[in-house]
Amino acid sequence: MTQLPPHESLLQYYQLRNSLIMLLDELAKLSQQRSLTIIADKYIDGLIPTSYIVGNTDTLHQLTLRSIVDEEIRQAYKPFRIAVVGEFTRGKTTLLNALLEQEVLTSDRRPNTATSTILKYGTIPHIRVRYFDSTGLEPLDISTQNLAADLEGYTSDGGMDEEKYEALLRGDKKSLAEQIEGVHVWVPSEFLKLRGYELIDTPGLGSIFDSHQVITYNAIPQMDAVLFLTQFNALIGEGEQVFLASLREYVNRFLFVLTKIDLAEKENNPHQAIDKAIDFTRSVLINQVQLNNPTLYPISAIAAVQDNQYHKSGIIQLIKALDKFISCSSGKGRLLKLYCSANTYHLWLEQDIQRELGDLSSKIAQLTEAKEKLVSKLNNIELSKCDLSLLLKAQTQELEQRLLDGISPLTERKSIFMHNVQLLQNIINFFLSQIIWDIKSQPMVALEELPLILLPDVLDTTELNLGNQSGSFFRDWVESLYLYLEASINRVVKHYEQMIDQQILLINEQHDKLQQRLHIINQHNHNIKNIHQQLETIISYINITPEI
């Protein structure tokens, strides 16, 4: 049986689970790249490690998605828990040993199993005993070479010698069930390894020790599946019916097993006897316990254990049914939970990405527009400068002509000259102020104030005399004014052009940074869309596939 692979539905479950876990991991990484946290209104103790919490733990808490996803992944990797339940002597121990393909548990015709025994996969046999806090005893770890013998002393009241067992019956000694909270056993079993199962051996129903039955009742709500054992030659009793009725809300987790069908060999027609026992047991479950068409799985665990006849024992059919049941019930529930989480985080990240994409696009558009306007202003400044130079040339030429053609005294011509120079200066400053105003009106441009062009002291009245009225004097005078004003215009224009160039350089740098961020966000967007497509495929597969 060790080569019996899990049912295809269970393999399908693990494939989908791993796919969802990978998607959750990708979402967590993406949230880390985006430095996102989730605000929680309260901290659930033990759910998220304290090291993952950001901020004041006394008020609101910021949780990283990484921490939440890690916890969800941890929960997803938890093994499925399957309890084996039934009255004592129904063959629970034999069935468990058959599934494990080794003798791990001891059997006895007396009420034997005293506490829950949790059987897990491990490469090396190991036992851990956990006591109730009231005992004051610390957990006990035992490495063993003889698992069955060492385990019996911690799980079986029947393992006591006769004197101690009689004292237990008289009430002079406590049952192990009142001392031990649970026994965890690591077993090198291919059955457990391949399927990711934990098997829980529970105390038998109908035990004379009330504490035994309490443990079994308390264990059922925590199980993913329950193998409820009835026996071929022992009909379901009133106690078993009461047990099932009291756990009606969990009965959909039960698989009913008819054990010891090898006893039918003593009948004249074994197959007919087995069918009759199945029909009768089913009728009791339907009529007395009010179950809806329960299925029974007939097995002979003793045949599997002693004769190694697994194919004839019915255990292989039971295992396949169990695999399919697990995948269709708890398995599907876990997948849907993982999907809902992944879909929620996907939508949250997608909204954040789209918001940033919108912001980036808007900022890039603003930068592009500002740059275009600045470049346009540069062109306009150059054109204005040319126009101003032409005007300056024309005005100075006209001024020179008027001075040379005049017949007024020098002092009078000087007055005319100064008046015209002042007008010319005002014209130039007006043009420059318009240029500066246009530049300052542009967004993202901060210009310092520059003084306007001032009239140079081109005249020295102490040097003027009636003899200095030659044409060359006035030409030099006007030329000096022209050169000064032209140089001043060039200086101011060049200064503002340099400032605009600096602004364009800053815009280019900001633009490049935004483009780099945009590239990253587009990659985030691509990743989130890819995750969305995979989630859609998974949920449609879960919903349309009857096996999951």
VEXFI-571851 format. One record per residue (C-alpha): y, z, x. Coordinates in pm, 1 decimal, always signed. Last residue first. Layout:
# VEXFI-571851
PT,yy,zz,xx
PT,Y,Z,X
...
# end
This chain:
# VEXFI-571851
PT,yy,zz,xx
PT,+2001.0,-563.7,-1250.1
PT,+1683.2,-749.4,-1348.4
PT,+1852.1,-897.3,-1655.7
PT,+2092.1,-1100.4,-1442.9
PT,+2393.9,-1213.6,-1645.7
PT,+2613.1,-905.6,-1605.5
PT,+2535.7,-826.3,-1243.0
PT,+2572.7,-1190.3,-1140.0
PT,+2904.1,-1222.0,-1321.9
PT,+3022.1,-904.6,-1152.7
PT,+2914.9,-1027.8,-809.4
PT,+3068.7,-1374.2,-837.3
PT,+3398.0,-1234.0,-963.2
PT,+3400.5,-982.1,-680.1
PT,+3342.4,-1260.0,-427.6
PT,+3631.4,-1461.6,-567.7
PT,+3859.2,-1156.5,-559.0
PT,+3763.5,-1083.6,-198.4
PT,+3858.2,-1440.0,-105.1
PT,+4187.9,-1399.2,-287.6
PT,+4251.8,-1075.4,-99.3
PT,+4173.6,-1238.1,+234.4
PT,+4401.7,-1535.4,+168.6
PT,+4680.8,-1301.7,+63.6
PT,+4634.7,-1093.4,+376.0
PT,+4648.0,-1415.6,+578.6
PT,+4964.4,-1509.5,+391.7
PT,+5094.1,-1163.5,+475.5
PT,+5030.9,-1218.2,+845.7
PT,+5200.4,-1560.0,+842.4
PT,+5490.9,-1412.5,+648.4
PT,+5525.9,-1140.9,+909.6
PT,+5553.4,-1408.4,+1177.4
PT,+5799.5,-1601.9,+961.4
PT,+6003.7,-1286.1,+906.3
PT,+6017.5,-1225.2,+1279.0
PT,+6118.1,-1587.4,+1343.9
PT,+6389.9,-1570.0,+1077.4
PT,+6526.8,-1249.1,+1223.6
PT,+6544.3,-1413.4,+1565.9
PT,+6696.8,-1729.9,+1421.4
PT,+6953.8,-1525.8,+1229.4
PT,+7044.2,-1340.0,+1547.2
PT,+7088.7,-1670.9,+1730.0
PT,+7297.7,-1806.8,+1441.9
PT,+7517.6,-1497.1,+1463.1
PT,+7554.9,-1544.7,+1835.9
PT,+7649.2,-1910.5,+1782.6
PT,+7905.8,-1798.0,+1524.5
PT,+8056.1,-1558.8,+1776.4
PT,+8064.8,-1834.4,+2037.2
PT,+8237.7,-2067.8,+1792.3
PT,+8487.2,-1793.5,+1719.3
PT,+8576.6,-1757.7,+2085.6
PT,+8587.4,-2132.7,+2138.6
PT,+8833.2,-2173.6,+1851.5
PT,+9060.8,-1900.2,+1986.2
PT,+9059.2,-2033.3,+2340.8
PT,+9097.8,-2397.8,+2238.0
PT,+9398.0,-2316.3,+2017.6
PT,+9559.9,-2112.9,+2296.1
PT,+9505.5,-2393.0,+2546.3
PT,+9661.8,-2643.7,+2305.1
PT,+9958.0,-2409.9,+2245.2
PT,+10020.8,-2361.0,+2616.1
PT,+9979.6,-2727.1,+2702.5
PT,+10216.1,-2834.6,+2424.6
PT,+10482.3,-2576.9,+2514.7
PT,+10479.4,-2678.4,+2882.4
PT,+10497.9,-3042.5,+2778.6
PT,+10799.0,-2965.5,+2557.4
PT,+10993.3,-2801.4,+2844.1
PT,+10880.2,-3054.4,+3097.2
PT,+11011.2,-3330.4,+2868.9
PT,+11333.0,-3136.7,+2813.5
PT,+11395.7,-3098.1,+3187.5
PT,+11293.2,-3454.3,+3259.4
PT,+11556.1,-3584.4,+3016.1
PT,+11838.5,-3427.2,+3211.5
PT,+12052.0,-3155.0,+3062.8
PT,+12037.2,-2914.0,+3354.7
PT,+12399.5,-2961.7,+3458.9
PT,+12531.0,-2776.4,+3161.6
PT,+12351.0,-2466.7,+3270.6
PT,+12022.5,-2295.4,+3185.3
PT,+11856.7,-2080.8,+3444.2
PT,+11960.3,-1752.0,+3292.6
PT,+11840.5,-1874.7,+2954.1
PT,+11477.1,-1870.7,+3065.6
PT,+11292.1,-2063.8,+2807.4
PT,+10917.1,-2095.3,+2779.8
PT,+10861.3,-1735.1,+2677.3
PT,+10545.9,-1816.7,+2496.3
PT,+10524.4,-1803.8,+2116.5
PT,+10229.4,-1597.0,+2007.1
PT,+9892.7,-1730.7,+1898.6
PT,+9718.9,-1502.2,+1651.9
PT,+9561.5,-1179.9,+1770.8
PT,+9185.2,-1163.0,+1729.2
PT,+9000.6,-945.6,+1473.9
PT,+8628.4,-901.2,+1527.8
PT,+8386.5,-1111.4,+1334.1
PT,+8078.8,-987.6,+1139.9
PT,+7872.1,-1268.5,+992.5
PT,+7567.4,-1179.5,+774.3
PT,+7715.1,-1357.5,+472.6
PT,+7997.0,-1609.0,+528.8
PT,+8347.5,-1514.1,+417.2
PT,+8442.7,-1420.3,+771.6
PT,+8395.0,-1779.8,+886.2
PT,+8614.0,-1923.0,+611.9
PT,+8884.6,-1666.1,+685.9
PT,+8875.0,-1748.5,+1058.2
PT,+8922.3,-2118.9,+991.7
PT,+9204.8,-2052.5,+744.7
PT,+9369.5,-1816.2,+993.4
PT,+9350.1,-2088.7,+1258.6
PT,+9524.7,-2344.3,+1039.3
PT,+9795.6,-2094.0,+943.2
PT,+9841.2,-1993.0,+1305.1
PT,+9897.4,-2357.7,+1402.8
PT,+10151.2,-2420.7,+1126.1
PT,+10336.4,-2098.3,+1207.5
PT,+10354.4,-2194.4,+1575.1
PT,+10496.7,-2533.8,+1485.8
PT,+10762.5,-2375.3,+1269.7
PT,+10852.6,-2137.4,+1550.2
PT,+10866.2,-2428.6,+1797.0
PT,+11096.3,-2616.7,+1559.9
PT,+11341.5,-2324.7,+1543.0
PT,+11325.8,-2269.7,+1915.3
PT,+11400.4,-2636.4,+1983.9
PT,+11692.3,-2647.3,+1740.4
PT,+11838.4,-2335.9,+1902.0
PT,+11790.1,-2487.6,+2245.3
PT,+11957.8,-2804.3,+2125.9
PT,+12260.7,-2596.3,+2028.3
PT,+12266.8,-2420.5,+2362.0
PT,+12235.2,-2749.4,+2540.8
PT,+12530.9,-2906.7,+2369.1
PT,+12465.8,-3162.8,+2098.2
PT,+12413.6,-3530.4,+2182.1
PT,+12047.8,-3547.1,+2074.8
PT,+11814.3,-3830.3,+2160.1
PT,+11622.7,-3638.2,+2424.8
PT,+11581.6,-3328.7,+2208.4
PT,+11478.4,-3527.1,+1900.5
PT,+11227.6,-3727.0,+2100.3
PT,+11073.9,-3416.5,+2251.5
PT,+11037.5,-3256.9,+1909.3
PT,+10871.9,-3569.0,+1771.7
PT,+10630.0,-3573.5,+2062.6
PT,+10565.2,-3202.5,+2015.7
PT,+10492.6,-3253.0,+1645.0
PT,+10263.3,-3552.0,+1698.4
PT,+10060.8,-3381.5,+1969.7
PT,+10031.5,-3061.7,+1768.0
PT,+9920.9,-3256.0,+1460.7
PT,+9659.1,-3442.9,+1661.6
PT,+9536.0,-3118.6,+1811.9
PT,+9523.7,-2957.3,+1467.1
PT,+9316.1,-3243.5,+1328.1
PT,+9078.3,-3220.4,+1622.9
PT,+9050.0,-2843.1,+1580.0
PT,+8989.4,-2885.0,+1210.3
PT,+8704.1,-3127.1,+1285.1
PT,+8552.6,-2885.8,+1536.2
PT,+8591.9,-2597.1,+1295.0
PT,+8427.7,-2801.2,+1019.7
PT,+8125.4,-2873.3,+1236.2
PT,+8090.9,-2508.3,+1325.5
PT,+8138.2,-2421.9,+961.7
PT,+7845.7,-2645.9,+866.1
PT,+7629.2,-2472.4,+1125.7
PT,+7736.0,-2141.3,+973.3
PT,+7655.4,-2262.0,+622.7
PT,+7311.0,-2383.1,+727.1
PT,+7243.9,-2053.0,+900.4
PT,+7342.5,-1854.0,+592.3
PT,+7118.6,-2069.3,+370.2
PT,+6821.4,-2030.3,+603.6
PT,+6875.2,-1655.9,+626.3
PT,+6894.7,-1623.4,+247.8
PT,+6580.5,-1835.4,+202.2
PT,+6396.0,-1624.3,+459.5
PT,+6504.8,-1307.7,+278.8
PT,+6387.0,-1438.4,-59.3
PT,+6053.2,-1559.3,+78.4
PT,+5999.6,-1224.9,+250.1
PT,+6074.9,-1026.2,-63.8
PT,+5846.0,-1243.1,-276.9
PT,+5564.0,-1223.1,-23.7
PT,+5614.5,-847.6,-7.6
PT,+5573.8,-815.1,-383.2
PT,+5273.6,-1049.4,-381.9
PT,+5106.9,-838.8,-112.3
PT,+5167.7,-513.6,-300.3
PT,+5036.4,-662.9,-623.1
PT,+4726.7,-794.4,-442.5
PT,+4668.7,-456.4,-280.3
PT,+4663.5,-277.0,-616.2
PT,+4454.5,-549.4,-779.7
PT,+4197.9,-535.5,-497.9
PT,+4190.0,-156.1,-506.2
PT,+4105.3,-163.3,-876.2
PT,+3848.0,-441.6,-831.5
PT,+3677.2,-258.5,-545.6
PT,+3662.0,+64.9,-746.0
PT,+3531.9,-110.4,-1056.4
PT,+3274.0,-298.4,-849.0
PT,+3148.7,+17.9,-679.7
PT,+3109.7,+187.0,-1019.6
PT,+2939.3,-120.3,-1162.3
PT,+2696.9,-126.4,-871.2
PT,+2618.8,+242.7,-908.7
PT,+2546.1,+202.6,-1277.3
PT,+2326.1,-98.7,-1210.2
PT,+2121.2,+101.6,-964.4
PT,+2103.4,+407.3,-1188.9
PT,+1949.8,+204.2,-1471.0
PT,+1824.3,-148.8,-1399.7
PT,+1751.9,-93.2,-1028.3
PT,+1576.1,+237.7,-1090.8
PT,+1367.0,+96.1,-1375.4
PT,+1262.5,-206.3,-1170.8
PT,+1153.5,+7.3,-878.8
PT,+970.4,+248.1,-1112.4
PT,+788.0,-35.6,-1287.2
PT,+682.9,-177.4,-951.4
PT,+567.1,+166.5,-838.3
PT,+367.4,+220.5,-1157.8
PT,+194.7,-116.7,-1120.8
PT,+105.7,-24.4,-761.1
PT,-22.5,+312.9,-879.8
PT,-268.2,+159.9,-1127.4
PT,-564.0,+290.5,-925.2
PT,-741.6,-44.8,-896.4
PT,-491.8,-198.2,-655.5
PT,-451.0,+132.5,-472.2
PT,-819.9,+173.0,-396.4
PT,-787.0,+394.0,-87.0
PT,-1105.0,+577.0,-196.2
PT,-980.5,+935.5,-167.4
PT,-606.1,+898.6,-217.8
PT,-590.9,+589.7,-437.8
PT,-888.9,+695.5,-647.3
PT,-744.6,+1045.3,-681.8
PT,-417.7,+899.3,-806.4
PT,-591.6,+738.4,-1100.7
PT,-321.1,+574.0,-1306.6
PT,-225.9,+475.8,-1663.1
PT,+139.8,+381.9,-1709.7
PT,+277.6,+457.9,-2054.8
PT,+565.9,+276.5,-2221.6
PT,+777.6,+451.7,-2483.8
PT,+852.8,+277.3,-2818.6
PT,+1161.7,+475.2,-2919.4
PT,+1116.1,+846.6,-2866.8
PT,+1127.0,+1086.2,-3162.3
PT,+942.1,+1370.8,-2986.1
PT,+682.8,+1419.7,-3261.4
PT,+646.1,+1070.7,-3404.2
PT,+723.7,+844.8,-3107.6
PT,+596.9,+1064.9,-2825.0
PT,+292.3,+1165.9,-3026.9
PT,+219.4,+800.6,-3112.7
PT,+248.6,+705.3,-2745.1
PT,-2.3,+973.1,-2646.9
PT,-246.8,+847.9,-2910.2
PT,-209.3,+484.7,-2807.0
PT,-250.9,+565.0,-2436.7
PT,-558.7,+782.4,-2499.7
PT,-715.6,+506.8,-2713.0
PT,-641.7,+244.6,-2449.1
PT,-805.6,+466.4,-2184.6
PT,-1114.4,+520.1,-2401.7
PT,-1141.2,+148.5,-2474.8
PT,-1126.5,+71.2,-2105.2
PT,-1390.6,+336.9,-2023.4
PT,-1645.4,+226.5,-2289.9
PT,-1935.9,+470.6,-2288.1
PT,-1718.0,+742.1,-2143.2
PT,-1780.9,+907.4,-1805.9
PT,-1572.6,+643.3,-1633.1
PT,-1281.4,+767.0,-1843.1
PT,-1238.0,+1050.3,-1591.4
PT,-1093.1,+790.0,-1351.1
PT,-796.8,+782.1,-1591.7
PT,-675.0,+1096.1,-1416.0
PT,-309.0,+1048.0,-1503.3
PT,-119.8,+893.9,-1794.6
PT,+235.3,+841.8,-1667.8
PT,+547.1,+838.5,-1882.2
PT,+866.4,+707.2,-1723.3
PT,+1165.0,+923.0,-1812.0
PT,+1531.9,+843.4,-1748.4
PT,+1597.9,+765.4,-2115.5
PT,+1483.9,+1122.7,-2180.4
PT,+1807.8,+1262.4,-2040.6
PT,+1988.7,+1328.5,-2368.6
PT,+1657.4,+1437.9,-2524.8
PT,+1608.2,+1717.5,-2273.3
PT,+1526.1,+1985.4,-2532.1
PT,+1297.7,+1742.4,-2714.7
PT,+1103.7,+1665.4,-2397.2
PT,+1044.6,+2033.5,-2315.6
PT,+954.9,+2117.0,-2676.2
PT,+696.8,+1836.1,-2676.0
PT,+555.1,+1961.2,-2346.5
PT,+519.0,+2310.8,-2488.8
PT,+353.5,+2178.6,-2803.7
PT,+85.7,+2002.4,-2605.2
PT,+45.4,+1642.4,-2497.8
PT,-328.0,+1568.4,-2497.2
PT,-554.1,+1664.9,-2209.6
PT,-834.1,+1417.0,-2126.6
PT,-620.3,+1132.2,-1993.4
PT,-344.6,+1356.6,-1862.8
PT,+31.6,+1353.7,-1910.3
PT,+278.3,+1321.2,-1626.1
PT,+651.6,+1267.8,-1669.2
PT,+785.1,+1059.7,-1381.9
PT,+1157.3,+1125.7,-1395.8
PT,+1428.1,+886.7,-1279.0
PT,+1779.8,+909.0,-1137.6
PT,+1757.6,+1288.1,-1129.2
PT,+2033.3,+1548.3,-1137.2
PT,+1997.6,+1621.5,-1509.9
PT,+1622.2,+1695.2,-1460.2
PT,+1645.5,+1963.2,-1189.0
PT,+1769.4,+2248.3,-1408.1
PT,+1471.6,+2223.9,-1644.0
PT,+1226.1,+2217.6,-1352.1
PT,+1382.5,+2521.8,-1187.3
PT,+1380.3,+2712.4,-1517.0
PT,+1009.1,+2632.4,-1556.6
PT,+910.4,+2805.6,-1234.2
PT,+1132.5,+3109.6,-1304.0
PT,+941.5,+3169.4,-1627.8
PT,+617.0,+3234.3,-1436.2
PT,+312.1,+3184.6,-1660.0
PT,+353.8,+2814.9,-1597.1
PT,+363.8,+2585.3,-1900.2
PT,+551.8,+2322.5,-1705.7
PT,+462.7,+2285.5,-1340.3
PT,+710.1,+2353.3,-1061.2
PT,+890.1,+2038.7,-944.3
PT,+804.5,+1796.2,-664.7
PT,+1113.5,+1590.2,-594.8
PT,+1075.1,+1246.2,-439.9
PT,+1370.4,+1096.1,-255.6
PT,+1393.0,+718.9,-256.6
PT,+1553.8,+469.6,-18.8
PT,+1302.1,+205.3,-114.1
PT,+1156.2,+88.6,+215.7
PT,+1183.1,+427.4,+386.8
PT,+1041.5,+636.5,+103.5
PT,+729.7,+422.4,+62.5
PT,+700.5,+376.9,+438.9
PT,+661.6,+753.3,+480.9
PT,+748.3,+950.1,+796.5
PT,+823.9,+1271.0,+599.3
PT,+1133.0,+1491.7,+605.9
PT,+1089.3,+1794.9,+381.5
PT,+1368.1,+1982.1,+209.1
PT,+1272.2,+2310.7,+41.7
PT,+1489.1,+2451.7,-232.9
PT,+1668.2,+2760.6,-360.5
PT,+1405.0,+2996.3,-224.5
PT,+1394.6,+3360.0,-332.2
PT,+1331.8,+3367.0,-705.8
PT,+1115.5,+3053.9,-696.4
PT,+911.2,+3214.6,-418.2
PT,+785.0,+3447.4,-688.1
PT,+870.5,+3812.7,-657.0
PT,+604.8,+4081.9,-614.0
PT,+507.0,+4377.7,-835.1
PT,+524.1,+4163.0,-1147.2
PT,+155.6,+4208.9,-1223.5
PT,+93.0,+3836.3,-1163.8
PT,+275.8,+3852.7,-831.5
PT,+67.4,+4153.3,-728.6
PT,-242.5,+3949.7,-819.8
PT,-112.0,+3671.2,-593.0
PT,-54.1,+3915.7,-312.5
PT,-411.6,+4043.6,-332.5
PT,-562.1,+3697.3,-374.2
PT,-394.7,+3552.8,-65.6
PT,-79.2,+3357.3,-124.5
PT,-80.7,+2975.9,-124.8
PT,-80.1,+2971.9,-502.5
PT,+282.1,+3083.0,-489.6
PT,+340.9,+2748.7,-328.6
PT,+657.4,+2608.9,-177.7
PT,+735.4,+2808.5,+136.5
PT,+387.0,+2898.5,+261.5
PT,+252.3,+2559.1,+162.8
PT,+487.9,+2370.3,+394.3
PT,+325.3,+2487.0,+717.6
PT,-22.1,+2382.5,+604.2
PT,+83.8,+2046.0,+460.5
PT,+308.6,+1951.7,+752.6
PT,+70.7,+2021.8,+1038.3
PT,+261.6,+1910.7,+1350.2
PT,+574.3,+2091.4,+1245.4
PT,+941.8,+2131.2,+1322.0
PT,+1080.8,+2413.4,+1110.7
PT,+1439.6,+2482.4,+1011.9
PT,+1523.3,+2801.6,+817.0
PT,+1842.2,+2847.7,+621.5
PT,+1991.5,+3198.4,+662.2
PT,+1869.4,+3489.4,+449.3
PT,+2104.4,+3717.6,+258.0
PT,+1866.4,+3708.9,-37.0
PT,+2149.2,+3678.4,-289.5
PT,+2264.7,+3357.0,-123.9
PT,+1947.5,+3184.6,-242.8
PT,+1731.8,+3060.2,+40.8
PT,+1725.1,+2709.2,+188.3
PT,+1408.5,+2608.9,+373.9
PT,+1424.9,+2304.3,+601.2
PT,+1100.4,+2132.6,+701.2
PT,+1050.0,+1851.9,+953.5
PT,+803.4,+1570.2,+1014.2
PT,+957.6,+1317.7,+1257.3
PT,+1072.4,+968.6,+1158.7
PT,+1229.5,+1098.8,+840.2
PT,+1222.1,+986.3,+479.6
PT,+1285.5,+1253.2,+221.1
PT,+1066.4,+1481.5,+5.4
PT,+1259.2,+1744.1,-189.1
PT,+1040.0,+2038.2,-288.3
PT,+1168.3,+2224.9,-590.7
PT,+1029.1,+2575.5,-613.4
PT,+707.0,+2754.0,-709.2
PT,+444.4,+2478.1,-692.0
PT,+107.0,+2638.3,-763.5
PT,+28.2,+2753.3,-1111.6
PT,-346.9,+2795.8,-1043.7
PT,-583.8,+2497.9,-1015.1
PT,-451.2,+2433.4,-669.2
PT,-305.7,+2135.0,-484.0
PT,-146.9,+2117.9,-140.2
PT,+143.2,+1887.3,-57.3
PT,+184.9,+1656.8,+242.9
PT,-146.0,+1478.1,+243.0
PT,-67.8,+1122.3,+339.5
PT,-8.2,+790.9,+168.8
PT,+337.7,+906.5,+52.0
PT,+277.1,+761.3,-294.6
PT,-77.4,+897.9,-297.6
PT,+40.6,+1240.2,-179.1
PT,+291.2,+1245.3,-463.4
PT,+25.2,+1146.0,-716.5
PT,-212.0,+1416.0,-591.8
PT,+58.3,+1681.1,-613.6
PT,+158.2,+1586.8,-966.0
PT,-202.2,+1576.4,-1091.1
PT,-170.5,+1731.2,-1437.7
PT,-303.8,+2061.5,-1298.3
PT,+29.1,+2231.4,-1374.4
PT,+220.7,+2085.9,-1665.5
PT,+433.4,+1783.3,-1590.3
PT,+723.9,+1657.4,-1384.3
PT,+762.1,+1432.6,-1079.8
PT,+1129.4,+1397.7,-1001.6
PT,+1287.9,+1083.4,-859.8
PT,+1614.7,+1093.0,-668.1
PT,+1771.9,+764.9,-557.4
PT,+1902.1,+792.3,-202.9
PT,+2273.2,+840.9,-133.4
PT,+2420.1,+535.6,+32.6
PT,+2657.2,+470.1,-255.8
PT,+2795.3,+825.2,-229.0
PT,+2880.1,+772.2,+136.3
PT,+3040.0,+439.1,+48.7
PT,+3254.5,+611.2,-213.2
PT,+3357.4,+876.6,+40.8
PT,+3448.5,+614.9,+299.0
PT,+3642.3,+424.8,+32.2
PT,+3853.5,+728.7,-47.7
PT,+3927.0,+804.7,+316.6
PT,+4013.0,+441.9,+398.1
PT,+4235.4,+424.1,+90.8
PT,+4449.2,+685.0,+261.2
PT,+4541.0,+979.4,+47.3
PT,+4896.9,+1095.6,-6.1
PT,+4905.3,+1432.1,-172.6
PT,+5144.2,+1589.9,-418.2
PT,+5205.3,+1960.2,-381.3
PT,+5035.4,+2227.1,-167.0
PT,+4870.7,+1976.9,+67.2
PT,+5209.1,+1874.1,+206.5
PT,+5187.0,+1533.1,+367.9
PT,+4900.0,+1301.4,+455.6
PT,+4541.0,+1388.3,+369.0
PT,+4260.3,+1224.8,+569.0
PT,+4198.0,+1529.9,+789.3
PT,+4133.9,+1736.6,+476.2
PT,+3811.3,+1544.9,+410.0
PT,+3811.6,+1390.1,+60.0
PT,+3583.2,+1513.8,-216.9
PT,+3533.6,+1869.4,-87.4
PT,+3820.8,+2019.1,-280.0
PT,+3970.8,+1777.0,-526.4
PT,+4335.3,+1745.1,-426.7
PT,+4585.9,+1708.9,-706.0
PT,+4851.1,+1467.8,-822.9
PT,+4724.8,+1193.1,-592.4
PT,+4954.9,+939.3,-426.1
PT,+4768.5,+655.3,-256.6
PT,+4864.9,+544.7,+93.6
PT,+4949.4,+207.4,+242.5
PT,+5005.8,+127.2,+609.7
PT,+4964.5,-250.2,+547.5
PT,+4702.5,-288.9,+817.6
PT,+4537.5,+27.6,+687.4
PT,+4532.0,-116.2,+333.7
PT,+4362.9,-428.5,+471.3
PT,+4102.3,-220.5,+650.6
PT,+4026.0,-32.4,+327.5
PT,+3999.1,-358.7,+135.0
PT,+3760.9,-500.5,+395.1
PT,+3546.4,-185.9,+373.5
PT,+3537.4,-213.1,-4.4
PT,+3426.5,-575.3,+31.5
PT,+3151.2,-477.4,+274.7
PT,+3038.0,-200.8,+38.1
PT,+3027.4,-451.7,-246.5
PT,+2806.1,-687.7,-46.0
PT,+2579.8,-399.9,+58.9
PT,+2536.9,-295.3,-303.4
PT,+2463.7,-652.9,-408.8
PT,+2184.6,-685.7,-149.6
PT,+2052.8,-337.7,-227.2
PT,+2031.8,-417.3,-598.0
PT,+1859.2,-748.5,-536.5
PT,+1597.0,-572.2,-327.4
PT,+1547.5,-334.2,-619.4
PT,+1514.0,-623.8,-863.4
PT,+1270.3,-797.7,-628.2
PT,+1034.3,-498.8,-643.8
PT,+1009.3,-311.3,-316.6
PT,+757.1,-447.6,-66.9
PT,+394.3,-329.3,-68.0
PT,+287.7,-328.8,+298.6
PT,+228.1,+46.4,+299.1
PT,+0.0,+0.0,+0.0
# end
